[in-house]
Amino acid sequence: MQLPQWLARFNRHVTNPIQRMWAGWAPTMGILEHVGRKSGRRYRTPLTVFSTRDGVAILLTYGPDRDWLKNIMATGGGTMRRSGRTFPVVNPRVMTKAEAAPSVTGWMRPLFALLPFAQAVLLDRLPG
């Protein structure tokens, strides 16, 4: 399943600016900071984020044709803000949800398995 593109556009302009106020603190959310591959501009994208053994997993709710994903693929990563902490994330890998599921840990693992999306991206957390 993939959410409709009109909803992605609505969220980009309406919902995301509101979510940026709290997404870096909410337990199920995170803010991915990344640099535009063409513009060089810095962006902050709120996302639902799942913990993994080595970093984080993000379900591709609107499919893989997302600017934030293209940006981190071009630069090799970005910075994630979760639970009030900021850390670098690298090595983005797009895969099926089934391939990503064994990496997901913690209390949100059952939710990851239940959500009806086909693809995910895994990012490694850099120590430090």
Phi and psi in radians as a Rosetta constraint file:
Dihedral C 1 N 2 CA 2 C 2 CIRCULARHARMONIC -2.472 0.35
Dihedral N 2 CA 2 C 2 N 3 CIRCULARHARMONIC 2.330 0.35
Dihedral C 2 N 3 CA 3 C 3 CIRCULARHARMONIC -1.209 0.35
Dihedral N 3 CA 3 C 3 N 4 CIRCULARHARMONIC 2.671 0.35
Dihedral C 3 N 4 CA 4 C 4 CIRCULARHARMONIC -1.189 0.35
Dihedral N 4 CA 4 C 4 N 5 CIRCULARHARMONIC 2.622 0.35
Dihedral C 4 N 5 CA 5 C 5 CIRCULARHARMONIC -1.152 0.35
Dihedral N 5 CA 5 C 5 N 6 CIRCULARHARMONIC -0.529 0.35
Dihedral C 5 N 6 CA 6 C 6 CIRCULARHARMONIC -1.106 0.35
Dihedral N 6 CA 6 C 6 N 7 CIRCULARHARMONIC -0.579 0.35
Dihedral C 6 N 7 CA 7 C 7 CIRCULARHARMONIC -1.235 0.35
Dihedral N 7 CA 7 C 7 N 8 CIRCULARHARMONIC -0.646 0.35
Dihedral C 7 N 8 CA 8 C 8 CIRCULARHARMONIC -1.071 0.35
Dihedral N 8 CA 8 C 8 N 9 CIRCULARHARMONIC -0.774 0.35
Dihedral C 8 N 9 CA 9 C 9 CIRCULARHARMONIC -1.128 0.35
Dihedral N 9 CA 9 C 9 N 10 CIRCULARHARMONIC -0.742 0.35
Dihedral C 9 N 10 CA 10 C 10 CIRCULARHARMONIC -1.047 0.35
Dihedral N 10 CA 10 C 10 N 11 CIRCULARHARMONIC -0.842 0.35
Dihedral C 10 N 11 CA 11 C 11 CIRCULARHARMONIC -1.079 0.35
Dihedral N 11 CA 11 C 11 N 12 CIRCULARHARMONIC -0.703 0.35
Dihedral C 11 N 12 CA 12 C 12 CIRCULARHARMONIC -1.023 0.35
Dihedral N 12 CA 12 C 12 N 13 CIRCULARHARMONIC -0.713 0.35
Dihedral C 12 N 13 CA 13 C 13 CIRCULARHARMONIC -1.676 0.35
Dihedral N 13 CA 13 C 13 N 14 CIRCULARHARMONIC -0.431 0.35
Dihedral C 13 N 14 CA 14 C 14 CIRCULARHARMONIC -1.992 0.35
Dihedral N 14 CA 14 C 14 N 15 CIRCULARHARMONIC -0.996 0.35
Dihedral C 14 N 15 CA 15 C 15 CIRCULARHARMONIC -1.296 0.35
Dihedral N 15 CA 15 C 15 N 16 CIRCULARHARMONIC -0.787 0.35
Dihedral C 15 N 16 CA 16 C 16 CIRCULARHARMONIC -1.007 0.35
Dihedral N 16 CA 16 C 16 N 17 CIRCULARHARMONIC -0.768 0.35
Dihedral C 16 N 17 CA 17 C 17 CIRCULARHARMONIC -1.037 0.35
Dihedral N 17 CA 17 C 17 N 18 CIRCULARHARMONIC -0.584 0.35
Dihedral C 17 N 18 CA 18 C 18 CIRCULARHARMONIC -1.275 0.35
Dihedral N 18 CA 18 C 18 N 19 CIRCULARHARMONIC -0.784 0.35
Dihedral C 18 N 19 CA 19 C 19 CIRCULARHARMONIC -1.134 0.35
Dihedral N 19 CA 19 C 19 N 20 CIRCULARHARMONIC -0.492 0.35
Dihedral C 19 N 20 CA 20 C 20 CIRCULARHARMONIC -1.044 0.35
Dihedral N 20 CA 20 C 20 N 21 CIRCULARHARMONIC -0.393 0.35
Dihedral C 20 N 21 CA 21 C 21 CIRCULARHARMONIC -1.209 0.35
Dihedral N 21 CA 21 C 21 N 22 CIRCULARHARMONIC -0.476 0.35
Dihedral C 21 N 22 CA 22 C 22 CIRCULARHARMONIC -2.325 0.35
Dihedral N 22 CA 22 C 22 N 23 CIRCULARHARMONIC -0.154 0.35
Dihedral C 22 N 23 CA 23 C 23 CIRCULARHARMONIC -1.085 0.35
Dihedral N 23 CA 23 C 23 N 24 CIRCULARHARMONIC -0.508 0.35
Dihedral C 23 N 24 CA 24 C 24 CIRCULARHARMONIC -1.298 0.35
Dihedral N 24 CA 24 C 24 N 25 CIRCULARHARMONIC -0.107 0.35
Dihedral C 24 N 25 CA 25 C 25 CIRCULARHARMONIC -2.021 0.35
Dihedral N 25 CA 25 C 25 N 26 CIRCULARHARMONIC -0.465 0.35
Dihedral C 25 N 26 CA 26 C 26 CIRCULARHARMONIC -1.174 0.35
Dihedral N 26 CA 26 C 26 N 27 CIRCULARHARMONIC 2.443 0.35
Dihedral C 26 N 27 CA 27 C 27 CIRCULARHARMONIC -1.079 0.35
Dihedral N 27 CA 27 C 27 N 28 CIRCULARHARMONIC -0.507 0.35
Dihedral C 27 N 28 CA 28 C 28 CIRCULARHARMONIC -1.748 0.35
Dihedral N 28 CA 28 C 28 N 29 CIRCULARHARMONIC 0.055 0.35
Dihedral C 28 N 29 CA 29 C 29 CIRCULARHARMONIC -2.111 0.35
Dihedral N 29 CA 29 C 29 N 30 CIRCULARHARMONIC 2.918 0.35
Dihedral C 29 N 30 CA 30 C 30 CIRCULARHARMONIC -2.740 0.35
Dihedral N 30 CA 30 C 30 N 31 CIRCULARHARMONIC 2.845 0.35
Dihedral C 30 N 31 CA 31 C 31 CIRCULARHARMONIC -2.037 0.35
Dihedral N 31 CA 31 C 31 N 32 CIRCULARHARMONIC 2.076 0.35
Dihedral C 31 N 32 CA 32 C 32 CIRCULARHARMONIC -1.590 0.35
Dihedral N 32 CA 32 C 32 N 33 CIRCULARHARMONIC 2.081 0.35
Dihedral C 32 N 33 CA 33 C 33 CIRCULARHARMONIC -1.722 0.35
Dihedral N 33 CA 33 C 33 N 34 CIRCULARHARMONIC 2.225 0.35
Dihedral C 33 N 34 CA 34 C 34 CIRCULARHARMONIC -2.569 0.35
Dihedral N 34 CA 34 C 34 N 35 CIRCULARHARMONIC 2.883 0.35
Dihedral C 34 N 35 CA 35 C 35 CIRCULARHARMONIC -1.931 0.35
Dihedral N 35 CA 35 C 35 N 36 CIRCULARHARMONIC 2.323 0.35
Dihedral C 35 N 36 CA 36 C 36 CIRCULARHARMONIC -1.054 0.35
Dihedral N 36 CA 36 C 36 N 37 CIRCULARHARMONIC 2.282 0.35
Dihedral C 36 N 37 CA 37 C 37 CIRCULARHARMONIC -1.207 0.35
Dihedral N 37 CA 37 C 37 N 38 CIRCULARHARMONIC -0.433 0.35
Dihedral C 37 N 38 CA 38 C 38 CIRCULARHARMONIC -1.821 0.35
Dihedral N 38 CA 38 C 38 N 39 CIRCULARHARMONIC -0.780 0.35
Dihedral C 38 N 39 CA 39 C 39 CIRCULARHARMONIC -1.478 0.35
Dihedral N 39 CA 39 C 39 N 40 CIRCULARHARMONIC -0.454 0.35
Dihedral C 39 N 40 CA 40 C 40 CIRCULARHARMONIC 1.347 0.35
Dihedral N 40 CA 40 C 40 N 41 CIRCULARHARMONIC 0.016 0.35
Dihedral C 40 N 41 CA 41 C 41 CIRCULARHARMONIC -1.285 0.35
Dihedral N 41 CA 41 C 41 N 42 CIRCULARHARMONIC 2.572 0.35
Dihedral C 41 N 42 CA 42 C 42 CIRCULARHARMONIC -1.527 0.35
Dihedral N 42 CA 42 C 42 N 43 CIRCULARHARMONIC 2.368 0.35
Dihedral C 42 N 43 CA 43 C 43 CIRCULARHARMONIC -2.170 0.35
Dihedral N 43 CA 43 C 43 N 44 CIRCULARHARMONIC 2.669 0.35
Dihedral C 43 N 44 CA 44 C 44 CIRCULARHARMONIC -2.246 0.35
Dihedral N 44 CA 44 C 44 N 45 CIRCULARHARMONIC 1.897 0.35
Dihedral C 44 N 45 CA 45 C 45 CIRCULARHARMONIC -1.939 0.35
Dihedral N 45 CA 45 C 45 N 46 CIRCULARHARMONIC 2.062 0.35
Dihedral C 45 N 46 CA 46 C 46 CIRCULARHARMONIC -1.326 0.35
Dihedral N 46 CA 46 C 46 N 47 CIRCULARHARMONIC 2.369 0.35
Dihedral C 46 N 47 CA 47 C 47 CIRCULARHARMONIC -2.495 0.35
Dihedral N 47 CA 47 C 47 N 48 CIRCULARHARMONIC 2.739 0.35
Dihedral C 47 N 48 CA 48 C 48 CIRCULARHARMONIC -1.426 0.35
Dihedral N 48 CA 48 C 48 N 49 CIRCULARHARMONIC 2.184 0.35
Dihedral C 48 N 49 CA 49 C 49 CIRCULARHARMONIC -2.171 0.35
Dihedral N 49 CA 49 C 49 N 50 CIRCULARHARMONIC 2.395 0.35
Dihedral C 49 N 50 CA 50 C 50 CIRCULARHARMONIC -2.003 0.35
Dihedral N 50 CA 50 C 50 N 51 CIRCULARHARMONIC 2.392 0.35
Dihedral C 50 N 51 CA 51 C 51 CIRCULARHARMONIC -1.275 0.35
Dihedral N 51 CA 51 C 51 N 52 CIRCULARHARMONIC 2.531 0.35
Dihedral C 51 N 52 CA 52 C 52 CIRCULARHARMONIC -2.227 0.35
Dihedral N 52 CA 52 C 52 N 53 CIRCULARHARMONIC 3.045 0.35
Dihedral C 52 N 53 CA 53 C 53 CIRCULARHARMONIC -1.027 0.35
Dihedral N 53 CA 53 C 53 N 54 CIRCULARHARMONIC -0.653 0.35
Dihedral C 53 N 54 CA 54 C 54 CIRCULARHARMONIC -1.970 0.35
Dihedral N 54 CA 54 C 54 N 55 CIRCULARHARMONIC -0.017 0.35
Dihedral C 54 N 55 CA 55 C 55 CIRCULARHARMONIC 3.004 0.35
Dihedral N 55 CA 55 C 55 N 56 CIRCULARHARMONIC -2.042 0.35
Dihedral C 55 N 56 CA 56 C 56 CIRCULARHARMONIC -2.464 0.35
Dihedral N 56 CA 56 C 56 N 57 CIRCULARHARMONIC 2.751 0.35
Dihedral C 56 N 57 CA 57 C 57 CIRCULARHARMONIC -2.156 0.35
Dihedral N 57 CA 57 C 57 N 58 CIRCULARHARMONIC 2.472 0.35
Dihedral C 57 N 58 CA 58 C 58 CIRCULARHARMONIC -2.280 0.35
Dihedral N 58 CA 58 C 58 N 59 CIRCULARHARMONIC 2.141 0.35
Dihedral C 58 N 59 CA 59 C 59 CIRCULARHARMONIC -1.263 0.35
Dihedral N 59 CA 59 C 59 N 60 CIRCULARHARMONIC 2.438 0.35
Dihedral C 59 N 60 CA 60 C 60 CIRCULARHARMONIC -1.568 0.35
Dihedral N 60 CA 60 C 60 N 61 CIRCULARHARMONIC 1.386 0.35
Dihedral C 60 N 61 CA 61 C 61 CIRCULARHARMONIC -1.127 0.35
Dihedral N 61 CA 61 C 61 N 62 CIRCULARHARMONIC -0.448 0.35
Dihedral C 61 N 62 CA 62 C 62 CIRCULARHARMONIC -1.920 0.35
Dihedral N 62 CA 62 C 62 N 63 CIRCULARHARMONIC 0.238 0.35
Dihedral C 62 N 63 CA 63 C 63 CIRCULARHARMONIC 1.521 0.35
Dihedral N 63 CA 63 C 63 N 64 CIRCULARHARMONIC 3.115 0.35
Dihedral C 63 N 64 CA 64 C 64 CIRCULARHARMONIC -1.413 0.35
Dihedral N 64 CA 64 C 64 N 65 CIRCULARHARMONIC -0.101 0.35
Dihedral C 64 N 65 CA 65 C 65 CIRCULARHARMONIC -1.550 0.35
Dihedral N 65 CA 65 C 65 N 66 CIRCULARHARMONIC 1.062 0.35
Dihedral C 65 N 66 CA 66 C 66 CIRCULARHARMONIC -2.034 0.35
Dihedral N 66 CA 66 C 66 N 67 CIRCULARHARMONIC 2.433 0.35
Dihedral C 66 N 67 CA 67 C 67 CIRCULARHARMONIC -1.061 0.35
Dihedral N 67 CA 67 C 67 N 68 CIRCULARHARMONIC -0.737 0.35
Dihedral C 67 N 68 CA 68 C 68 CIRCULARHARMONIC -1.052 0.35
Dihedral N 68 CA 68 C 68 N 69 CIRCULARHARMONIC -0.672 0.35
Dihedral C 68 N 69 CA 69 C 69 CIRCULARHARMONIC -1.217 0.35
Dihedral N 69 CA 69 C 69 N 70 CIRCULARHARMONIC -0.761 0.35
Dihedral C 69 N 70 CA 70 C 70 CIRCULARHARMONIC -1.048 0.35
Dihedral N 70 CA 70 C 70 N 71 CIRCULARHARMONIC -0.668 0.35
Dihedral C 70 N 71 CA 71 C 71 CIRCULARHARMONIC -1.137 0.35
Dihedral N 71 CA 71 C 71 N 72 CIRCULARHARMONIC -0.824 0.35
Dihedral C 71 N 72 CA 72 C 72 CIRCULARHARMONIC -1.262 0.35
Dihedral N 72 CA 72 C 72 N 73 CIRCULARHARMONIC -0.496 0.35
Dihedral C 72 N 73 CA 73 C 73 CIRCULARHARMONIC -1.184 0.35
Dihedral N 73 CA 73 C 73 N 74 CIRCULARHARMONIC -0.676 0.35
Dihedral C 73 N 74 CA 74 C 74 CIRCULARHARMONIC -1.224 0.35
Dihedral N 74 CA 74 C 74 N 75 CIRCULARHARMONIC -0.628 0.35
Dihedral C 74 N 75 CA 75 C 75 CIRCULARHARMONIC -1.727 0.35
Dihedral N 75 CA 75 C 75 N 76 CIRCULARHARMONIC -0.192 0.35
Dihedral C 75 N 76 CA 76 C 76 CIRCULARHARMONIC 1.553 0.35
Dihedral N 76 CA 76 C 76 N 77 CIRCULARHARMONIC 0.058 0.35
Dihedral C 76 N 77 CA 77 C 77 CIRCULARHARMONIC 2.701 0.35
Dihedral N 77 CA 77 C 77 N 78 CIRCULARHARMONIC -2.797 0.35
Dihedral C 77 N 78 CA 78 C 78 CIRCULARHARMONIC -2.980 0.35
Dihedral N 78 CA 78 C 78 N 79 CIRCULARHARMONIC -2.628 0.35
Dihedral C 78 N 79 CA 79 C 79 CIRCULARHARMONIC -2.249 0.35
Dihedral N 79 CA 79 C 79 N 80 CIRCULARHARMONIC 2.369 0.35
Dihedral C 79 N 80 CA 80 C 80 CIRCULARHARMONIC -1.940 0.35
Dihedral N 80 CA 80 C 80 N 81 CIRCULARHARMONIC 2.341 0.35
Dihedral C 80 N 81 CA 81 C 81 CIRCULARHARMONIC -1.936 0.35
Dihedral N 81 CA 81 C 81 N 82 CIRCULARHARMONIC 2.044 0.35
Dihedral C 81 N 82 CA 82 C 82 CIRCULARHARMONIC -2.464 0.35
Dihedral N 82 CA 82 C 82 N 83 CIRCULARHARMONIC 2.420 0.35
Dihedral C 82 N 83 CA 83 C 83 CIRCULARHARMONIC 0.878 0.35
Dihedral N 83 CA 83 C 83 N 84 CIRCULARHARMONIC 0.646 0.35
Dihedral C 83 N 84 CA 84 C 84 CIRCULARHARMONIC 1.378 0.35
Dihedral N 84 CA 84 C 84 N 85 CIRCULARHARMONIC 0.049 0.35
Dihedral C 84 N 85 CA 85 C 85 CIRCULARHARMONIC -2.011 0.35
Dihedral N 85 CA 85 C 85 N 86 CIRCULARHARMONIC 2.568 0.35
Dihedral C 85 N 86 CA 86 C 86 CIRCULARHARMONIC -2.041 0.35
Dihedral N 86 CA 86 C 86 N 87 CIRCULARHARMONIC 2.364 0.35
Dihedral C 86 N 87 CA 87 C 87 CIRCULARHARMONIC -2.617 0.35
Dihedral N 87 CA 87 C 87 N 88 CIRCULARHARMONIC 2.605 0.35
Dihedral C 87 N 88 CA 88 C 88 CIRCULARHARMONIC -1.282 0.35
Dihedral N 88 CA 88 C 88 N 89 CIRCULARHARMONIC 2.502 0.35
Dihedral C 88 N 89 CA 89 C 89 CIRCULARHARMONIC -2.181 0.35
Dihedral N 89 CA 89 C 89 N 90 CIRCULARHARMONIC 2.431 0.35
Dihedral C 89 N 90 CA 90 C 90 CIRCULARHARMONIC -2.413 0.35
Dihedral N 90 CA 90 C 90 N 91 CIRCULARHARMONIC 3.057 0.35
Dihedral C 90 N 91 CA 91 C 91 CIRCULARHARMONIC 1.031 0.35
Dihedral N 91 CA 91 C 91 N 92 CIRCULARHARMONIC 0.989 0.35
Dihedral C 91 N 92 CA 92 C 92 CIRCULARHARMONIC -1.175 0.35
Dihedral N 92 CA 92 C 92 N 93 CIRCULARHARMONIC 2.322 0.35
Dihedral C 92 N 93 CA 93 C 93 CIRCULARHARMONIC -2.339 0.35
Dihedral N 93 CA 93 C 93 N 94 CIRCULARHARMONIC 2.077 0.35
Dihedral C 93 N 94 CA 94 C 94 CIRCULARHARMONIC -1.531 0.35
Dihedral N 94 CA 94 C 94 N 95 CIRCULARHARMONIC 2.344 0.35
Dihedral C 94 N 95 CA 95 C 95 CIRCULARHARMONIC -2.685 0.35
Dihedral N 95 CA 95 C 95 N 96 CIRCULARHARMONIC 3.048 0.35
Dihedral C 95 N 96 CA 96 C 96 CIRCULARHARMONIC -1.225 0.35
Dihedral N 96 CA 96 C 96 N 97 CIRCULARHARMONIC 2.758 0.35
Dihedral C 96 N 97 CA 97 C 97 CIRCULARHARMONIC -1.061 0.35
Dihedral N 97 CA 97 C 97 N 98 CIRCULARHARMONIC -0.665 0.35
Dihedral C 97 N 98 CA 98 C 98 CIRCULARHARMONIC -1.088 0.35
Dihedral N 98 CA 98 C 98 N 99 CIRCULARHARMONIC -0.661 0.35
Dihedral C 98 N 99 CA 99 C 99 CIRCULARHARMONIC -1.217 0.35
Dihedral N 99 CA 99 C 99 N 100 CIRCULARHARMONIC -0.612 0.35
Dihedral C 99 N 100 CA 100 C 100 CIRCULARHARMONIC -1.390 0.35
Dihedral N 100 CA 100 C 100 N 101 CIRCULARHARMONIC -0.512 0.35
Dihedral C 100 N 101 CA 101 C 101 CIRCULARHARMONIC -0.934 0.35
Dihedral N 101 CA 101 C 101 N 102 CIRCULARHARMONIC -0.749 0.35
Dihedral C 101 N 102 CA 102 C 102 CIRCULARHARMONIC -1.070 0.35
Dihedral N 102 CA 102 C 102 N 103 CIRCULARHARMONIC -0.385 0.35
Dihedral C 102 N 103 CA 103 C 103 CIRCULARHARMONIC -1.399 0.35
Dihedral N 103 CA 103 C 103 N 104 CIRCULARHARMONIC -0.380 0.35
Dihedral C 103 N 104 CA 104 C 104 CIRCULARHARMONIC -1.280 0.35
Dihedral N 104 CA 104 C 104 N 105 CIRCULARHARMONIC 2.358 0.35
Dihedral C 104 N 105 CA 105 C 105 CIRCULARHARMONIC -2.176 0.35
Dihedral N 105 CA 105 C 105 N 106 CIRCULARHARMONIC 3.025 0.35
Dihedral C 105 N 106 CA 106 C 106 CIRCULARHARMONIC 1.446 0.35
Dihedral N 106 CA 106 C 106 N 107 CIRCULARHARMONIC -3.012 0.35
Dihedral C 106 N 107 CA 107 C 107 CIRCULARHARMONIC -1.216 0.35
Dihedral N 107 CA 107 C 107 N 108 CIRCULARHARMONIC -0.293 0.35
Dihedral C 107 N 108 CA 108 C 108 CIRCULARHARMONIC -1.582 0.35
Dihedral N 108 CA 108 C 108 N 109 CIRCULARHARMONIC -0.007 0.35
Dihedral C 108 N 109 CA 109 C 109 CIRCULARHARMONIC -0.985 0.35
Dihedral N 109 CA 109 C 109 N 110 CIRCULARHARMONIC -0.799 0.35
Dihedral C 109 N 110 CA 110 C 110 CIRCULARHARMONIC -1.087 0.35
Dihedral N 110 CA 110 C 110 N 111 CIRCULARHARMONIC -0.623 0.35
Dihedral C 110 N 111 CA 111 C 111 CIRCULARHARMONIC -1.145 0.35
Dihedral N 111 CA 111 C 111 N 112 CIRCULARHARMONIC -0.730 0.35
Dihedral C 111 N 112 CA 112 C 112 CIRCULARHARMONIC -0.968 0.35
Dihedral N 112 CA 112 C 112 N 113 CIRCULARHARMONIC -0.787 0.35
Dihedral C 112 N 113 CA 113 C 113 CIRCULARHARMONIC -1.170 0.35
Dihedral N 113 CA 113 C 113 N 114 CIRCULARHARMONIC -0.570 0.35
Dihedral C 113 N 114 CA 114 C 114 CIRCULARHARMONIC -1.413 0.35
Dihedral N 114 CA 114 C 114 N 115 CIRCULARHARMONIC -0.503 0.35
Dihedral C 114 N 115 CA 115 C 115 CIRCULARHARMONIC -1.137 0.35
Dihedral N 115 CA 115 C 115 N 116 CIRCULARHARMONIC 2.424 0.35
Dihedral C 115 N 116 CA 116 C 116 CIRCULARHARMONIC -1.521 0.35
Dihedral N 116 CA 116 C 116 N 117 CIRCULARHARMONIC 0.739 0.35
Dihedral C 116 N 117 CA 117 C 117 CIRCULARHARMONIC -1.903 0.35
Dihedral N 117 CA 117 C 117 N 118 CIRCULARHARMONIC 2.607 0.35
Dihedral C 117 N 118 CA 118 C 118 CIRCULARHARMONIC -1.574 0.35
Dihedral N 118 CA 118 C 118 N 119 CIRCULARHARMONIC -0.485 0.35
Dihedral C 118 N 119 CA 119 C 119 CIRCULARHARMONIC -2.258 0.35
Dihedral N 119 CA 119 C 119 N 120 CIRCULARHARMONIC 2.766 0.35
Dihedral C 119 N 120 CA 120 C 120 CIRCULARHARMONIC -2.520 0.35
Dihedral N 120 CA 120 C 120 N 121 CIRCULARHARMONIC 2.866 0.35
Dihedral C 120 N 121 CA 121 C 121 CIRCULARHARMONIC -2.128 0.35
Dihedral N 121 CA 121 C 121 N 122 CIRCULARHARMONIC 2.335 0.35
Dihedral C 121 N 122 CA 122 C 122 CIRCULARHARMONIC -1.807 0.35
Dihedral N 122 CA 122 C 122 N 123 CIRCULARHARMONIC 2.436 0.35
Dihedral C 122 N 123 CA 123 C 123 CIRCULARHARMONIC -2.263 0.35
Dihedral N 123 CA 123 C 123 N 124 CIRCULARHARMONIC 2.396 0.35
Dihedral C 123 N 124 CA 124 C 124 CIRCULARHARMONIC -1.523 0.35
Dihedral N 124 CA 124 C 124 N 125 CIRCULARHARMONIC 2.473 0.35
Dihedral C 124 N 125 CA 125 C 125 CIRCULARHARMONIC -1.578 0.35
Dihedral N 125 CA 125 C 125 N 126 CIRCULARHARMONIC 2.256 0.35
Dihedral C 125 N 126 CA 126 C 126 CIRCULARHARMONIC -1.406 0.35
Dihedral N 126 CA 126 C 126 N 127 CIRCULARHARMONIC 2.384 0.35
Dihedral C 126 N 127 CA 127 C 127 CIRCULARHARMONIC -1.180 0.35
Dihedral N 127 CA 127 C 127 N 128 CIRCULARHARMONIC 2.652 0.35
